[in-house]
């Protein structure tokens, strides 16, 4: 097993009028590629044997880090694993998916050690992280995207529920749906991720598009998207909902009226209660 670099700390996080003691384990090495150590942070709530949410950060695939996950999930009793992955300035798609699936395998293999459920793992993310989380969730058991990173290649990386906050879902349609601002932001970011513009990487763009990977066995999906999002048009989420419904799958879209492309107000308590209700229904089955 690779050396685990742990920084153990205990701290209190306030949730509304309540405070909950949380154990935070920083910089766990979940896999290595070349000289690059791939790290995650684990946040454990005080309640025993919680379910785990794997959090994927945004940042247009080329920036961002694991440092600030939405800790409101802890107030609902979930553990959080906030995952760093290779950014598009380091490696092209599908490296990011290989990394995240390796993280899920590590987390499932070490569930007893850390004290959370291994059988039902939830993945969530915002913006580019929402895209990556959804793509990981709808490609359970896809050998082309599994990768071979880490020590736990025989462990399942399957996901049992997805929570997507305003993530892109179809690289082949997003430019036509976007405002000029959105084209200026997403076009270069997608080209950097794929290594080519969408027009010159059609097959890769399709492979990277969750709407084109959905199958009838995919896990339940909850989406939050603002109707004023000028970076990722809400039609991206409508497309994903349509494909899910066509396959007879459980899907729920919550339109956040007046919201743009930002993490506020998506993590307000009123929306967190929707997450709690959705996941409670999924996890009871």
C-alpha positions, 0 to 999 in steps of 0.5 A: 500500500502506498504511504498515506500522508495524513493530517488529522484534525478535529474542528467544529463546523456550524450548521445553522444553530447547530454545531457538529464535531467532524473528523477531517483526514487530509491528503490521503493518497488514493493512487499515483501516476508517474511521480504525481500523487493523487489526493483526497480529503475525508470528512467524517460526521459524528454519526456512526457508519454514514453513507459517503458522498464523493465530491468533485470540484469544478473549475472548467476542468483546468483549475480548482481543488479539493480544498472547499467541499460543501460541508453542508452535506455533513449536517445531513449525516453524510461523510464527504470525500473531496477528490483532486484529479489531474486537471486539463493543463496536466492531462487530457480526457479521459484522465480525469475520469480514470482518476475519479474512478480510482478514488472511488475504488480506494474509498470502497476498498477502505470503507471499513477502515474509515467507517462509512458504507461501502455498498452505496456510494454517492457522487456529486459535483458542481459545474465541470465537477458536475459533468465529471461526477455525472459521467462517472456515474453513468459509466459504471463498468465501462472498461474504456473509462475505468483505467488501471490506477491505484492498488484496487483495480479489482474493486468496483468503482460503481456509483449508486446515486448522482447529484449534479449541480449545473454541469455540462452534459452534451459537448456536441450541443453546448456551443449552439445553446450558449450565450456569447459569454458561454461560448467564450468560456466553455469553448476554450475549456472544452478544447483544452480538456479534449485536446482539440476543439469539439468539431475536431474531436467528435468521437471524444466529445461524444464519449465525454458527454453524459447524455450519450453514455446513459443506459437503462442500468444507470443510477438515480440522478438529481440535478440542480440548475439555475435558469439564469446560468450564462456559462452552462445553459439549463438546456444541458440539464433538460437534455440529460433529463430527457435521456434519463426518462427515455431509459425509464430511470429515476431523475429529478431536475430542480430549477433554481429560479434566478440563479446563475453559475455559482455555488450560491444559493444551491447549498442553501438549506431549502435545497439541501432538504431536497437532497436529503429527501432524494437520497433517503429514497434512493438509499432505502432500496 
